[in-house]
Amino acid sequence: MADTSSPTPSSATAPAARRSWADTFRVYSEPASLRMLALGFSAGLPLLLVLGTLSFWLRKAGIDRSTIGYLSWVGLAYAFKWVWSPLVDRLPLPGLTRLLGRRRSWLLLAQGLVVAGLLGMAWVDPQQNLNPVIWCALAVAFGSATQDIALDAYRIESADAERQAALAATYQTGYRIAMIWAGAGVLWLVALGLKEGAGDYQREAWSFAYMVMAASMLVGVVTVLLSPEPAAKAMPPARNAAEWLQEALVAPFADFIGRYGWHAALILALIAIYRISDVVMGIMANPFYVDMGYTEAEVASVSKIFGVIMTLVGAFIGGVISMRIGVMRVLMLGAVLSAGSNLLFAWLATRGHDLVGLIAVVSADNLAGGIASAAFIAYLSSLTNVNYSATQYALFSSMMMLLPKWIAGFSGVYVDSFGYAQFFVSTALLGLPVLVLVWLASRIKPVTGEF
């Protein structure tokens, strides 16, 4: 008997039945899509504040590139979130779960941890004492990863498989708007707070900017409080601890392997390296801008605003064409564009301070990233069983970050040894195996059976 509780590649990744363009676009105005816009903002805000924007801050404070590269391992919290995802999937929070429900209670707890960590970062000067900044960044990353676990489950449980591409696109839109605010917004706030004649690096300006970012998390908090709890399948109470561990830890992974057999290894390999070009390159992007002489205002305007707008366009395009021609075709397109756009950064590295070149390269790179992200999120969603949505999606999204983040930790050492141009070429070459894996994954036939 087939398991009908989980979408399969044949239903979720194949081209959707033909619908009118009006019906295609109407999905984006539905309440579930609008909620994902606001919750995507809450999810996207912390990421740059512990990675990209933080690396800009640290470089301005005089921290060397090798240390900045190693500090990117803070992002490994996202890669290991599958470890505690079963708790988020099954464990009720005293008091909160009864008031808000399973998904919303975990979302609210995670958002509180993010706010506390950002305030801690705002109160410490990395130039004087780097360790407290690292610990606070870890708290932000842990809270953000926990929020992602609960939010991915919330998204998957909020709509059917056919609408997941649209939810992914609106989620990405909110996510990228938050990245504008966490990137350009921080740099603008810092620039406004700089006192004339007090030097290029002023801690007070950065402190104020991070406090504003902490307050901005209220967008997610309010949305959680006003949103409905999605209807989820009732979980039978466990008779003992061993049964609870079986259901919470073992069953989600056994279900995935049972449905896909040996193809599960191929799928996980694709997930593990699909975004490797973007992730490895991205750690050195802000140090690259600083070393090329771009000012905070230039980076804010070009990379953090214009570039993110192009990402929104890419996410919208990716969501629409995924519903029209199928996710796997768009996955292949995104993989080609993402790897190819890194070669443009290699060209830009030979130009020095070239503002027009920066605009062109950032536009192409973010457009490619938006298309790839929308299709990839829809693909990951299609692989999950709704009974284990939080745990399985956390496994997939963790696999996506683990290898790229580990390699990215050595990016500063590589740049110091070989230069930016060769580094960007190398990150493009990392994307070539992805093309083969996408092609192989597109040929997988769904495994049927009751698990």
BELTAPE-V856921 format. One record per backbone hydrogen bond with DSSP energy under -1.0 kcal/mol. NH is the residue of the N-H (numbers start at 1). CO is the residue of the C=O. If there is no record, write none. Layout:
BEGIN
[[NH;CO] [NH;CO]]
END
This chain:
BEGIN
[[11;8] [12;8] [13;9] [24;20] [25;21] [26;22] [28;25] [29;26] [30;27] [34;30] [35;31] [36;32] [37;33] [38;34] [39;35] [40;36] [41;37] [42;38] [43;39] [44;40] [45;41] [50;47] [53;48] [54;48] [55;51] [56;52] [57;53] [58;54] [59;55] [60;56] [61;57] [62;59] [63;58] [68;64] [69;65] [70;66] [71;67] [73;70] [74;71] [75;72] [76;73] [77;74] [78;75] [80;76] [83;80] [88;84] [89;85] [90;86] [91;87] [96;94] [97;93] [99;95] [100;96] [101;97] [105;101] [106;102] [107;103] [108;104] [109;105] [110;106] [111;107] [112;108] [113;109] [114;110] [115;111] [116;112] [117;113] [118;114] [119;115] [120;116] [121;117] [122;118] [123;119] [124;121] [128;125] [129;125] [134;130] [135;131] [136;132] [137;133] [138;134] [139;135] [140;136] [141;137] [142;138] [143;139] [144;140] [145;141] [146;142] [147;143] [148;144] [149;145] [150;146] [151;147] [152;148] [153;149] [154;150] [155;151] [156;152] [157;153] [163;160] [164;161] [167;163] [168;164] [169;165] [170;166] [171;167] [172;168] [173;169] [174;170] [175;171] [176;172] [177;173] [178;174] [179;175] [180;176] [181;177] [182;178] [183;179] [184;180] [185;180] [187;183] [188;184] [189;185] [190;186] [191;187] [192;188] [193;189] [198;195] [206;202] [207;203] [208;204] [209;205] [210;206] [211;207] [212;208] [213;209] [214;210] [215;211] [216;212] [217;214] [218;215] [219;216] [221;217] [222;218] [223;219] [224;220] [225;221] [226;222] [227;223] [244;240] [245;241] [246;242] [247;243] [248;244] [249;245] [250;245] [251;246] [254;250] [255;251] [256;252] [257;253] [258;254] [259;255] [260;256] [261;257] [263;260] [264;261] [265;262] [267;263] [268;264] [269;265] [270;266] [271;267] [272;268] [273;269] [274;270] [276;273] [279;275] [280;276] [281;277] [282;278] [288;284] [289;285] [290;286] [291;287] [292;288] [293;290] [294;289] [299;295] [300;296] [301;297] [302;298] [304;299] [306;301] [307;302] [309;305] [310;306] [311;307] [312;308] [313;309] [314;310] [315;311] [316;312] [317;313] [318;314] [319;315] [320;316] [321;317] [322;318] [323;319] [324;320] [325;321] [326;322] [328;13] [330;326] [331;327] [332;328] [333;329] [334;330] [335;331] [336;332] [337;333] [338;334] [339;335] [340;336] [341;337] [346;342] [347;343] [348;344] [349;345] [350;347] [351;348] [354;352] [358;354] [359;355] [360;356] [361;357] [362;358] [363;359] [364;360] [365;361] [366;362] [367;363] [368;364] [369;365] [370;366] [371;367] [372;368] [373;369] [374;370] [375;371] [376;372] [377;373] [378;374] [379;375] [380;376] [381;377] [382;378] [384;381] [388;385] [392;388] [393;389] [394;390] [395;391] [396;392] [397;393] [398;394] [399;395] [400;396] [402;398] [405;401] [406;402] [407;403] [408;404] [409;405] [410;407] [411;408] [414;410] [415;411] [416;412] [417;413] [418;414] [419;415] [423;419] [424;420] [425;421] [426;422] [427;423] [428;424] [429;425] [430;426] [431;428] [432;429] [435;432] [437;433] [438;434] [439;435] [440;436] [441;437] [442;438] [443;440] [444;441]]
END
